[in-house]
Amino acid sequence: MFFSRILPYGSLFALAASQDVLTLSGTSIGTSSAAVPTGNYISYSSTSTRPSTSAITTSAIVSTISSGSTTRTTTLGSTTLFGVGGSIITASNGTATATSTSEDSQLFLTGRPQTTLSVNGTMNGTATETTSTAPQPTNTTPCNNYVEFCGRSYGNITEVAAHNSPFIRPGNAASNQALDVTTQLNDGVRLLQGQMHFVGDVPHFCHNSCDMLDAGPIADYLSTVYDWVHSHPYDVITILLGNGAYNAVTTYQPFIEQSNLQNYAYIPPKIPMGLNDWPTLASMILSAKRVVFFMDYEANQTAVPWILDEFSQMWETPFDPVDRDFPCTVQRPPDLAEEQAKNRLYLMNHNLNYDINLLGNSILVPNIPLLNVTNNVTGFGSLGNATADCNSTWNFPPKFLNVDYYNVGNGTVFEVAAKYNNVTYTRECCGLPASAAMSAYERTTWLAMVCAIGVGYLLL
């Protein structure tokens, strides 16, 4: 029983490790189709609007602004924002002021200083008013690593996603990342994705099966994410939960709430949200609602309003691609009309897989030997080429670039995202220097060989 149970996984590691030929030609490899997840897809004939009255208490925010040659650091204390209809009422230290806003106006990370008013007149009562011409302040506090992003809509920023973020087991061919979630976030990843399965009564992050790769309880992983979010007040992140067991969202809710991330969860004002309905990063930061939760199947925004249904608001290109052409077509939800697709966020799956048949079962594993090409800025099968194709096809770039081993390429995936955000990527990447440890491929190959030899020895 034990040998029959371990043999498939030993063979899996050996097969994954054997893919050591780097093909750089312009032909596609692996043309078989992966089994596409499916479930209940929610559609709406109309948009429902949430009541707009709310009270949100923000934590202290520190911002640095520059005006001419002067730089000033400003600390905003704990503030309560009340949203009533089209007005925002701010209460701080017992004083409240009301400011009328238009329906689509947004809060800025730092407010404009009041203009200086001078009165020049004589005793006859005549007076003139003049407004100072001092330069307006410039915000220097970056949102998601760029000052330019603060005033942009959440839906108007392209960001890197870590495909199967929790799956970082060295030597396991089902791993998709090399660096832990804290490092992922530090490096600039802004969407974390993982599939959930139950182990007994507790949901874990598992890759297809918890026998293949079990990354532990979701509460543990999400608690680590909470620690990062809590210590980075100017960052907005997204978490995409894969409901591998197709359970009701309420079965996961108490385990997610153990992390306290729901305290930062964004609740949209309408269902579903269109492409241009999303707020600016600055307004999400100021309201301390900086985590956007999506769930692929069985979300219920009436029961749990802070876990958003993915496919009524964001579509995906083909799942677990094995074709280096990476077609930028809508796969999920199926049969989505073109005009509807153009009014939603979309996620581009750019994690190349190798399809192997093991004891009659088709299993997809990351195509590690081609990662340096897949994650590159240019070249056939590259992230840069695929993003350009999507941008050309839909007239706007993807919201998320979903990649395996984002660190391979030393920041090339972030360079691609920066290009379509019209900013320049200058940060260092990624995690530990390459000289500090074996590469992800070397670790996987070496341990896979050991595993395969060990299994062979046991079967003698």
Buried (B, 14 or more C-beta within 10 A) or exposed (E): EEEEEBBBBBBBBBBBBBBEEEEEEEEEBBEEBBEEBEEEBBEEEEEEEEEEEBEEEBEEBEBBBEEEEEEEEBEBEEBEBBBEEEEBBBBBEEEEEEEEEEEEEBBBBBBEBEEEEEEEEEEEEEEEEEEEEEEEBEBBBBBBBBBBBBBBBBBBBBBBBBBBBBBBBBBBBBBBBBBBBEBBBBBBBBBBBBBBBBEEEEBBBBBBEBEBBBBBBBBBBBBBBBEBBEEBBBBBBBBBBBBBBEBEBEBBBEBBBBBBBBBBBBBBBEBBBBBEBBBBBBBBBBBBBBBBBBBBBBBBBEEBBBBBBBBBBBBBBBBBBBBBBBEBEBBBBEEBEEEBBEBBBBBBBBBBBBBBEBEEEEBBBBBBBBBBBBBBBEBBBBBBBBBBBBBEEBEBBBBBBBBBBBBBBBBBBBBBBBBBBEBEBEEEBBBEEEEEEBBBBEBBBBBBBEBBEEBEEEEE
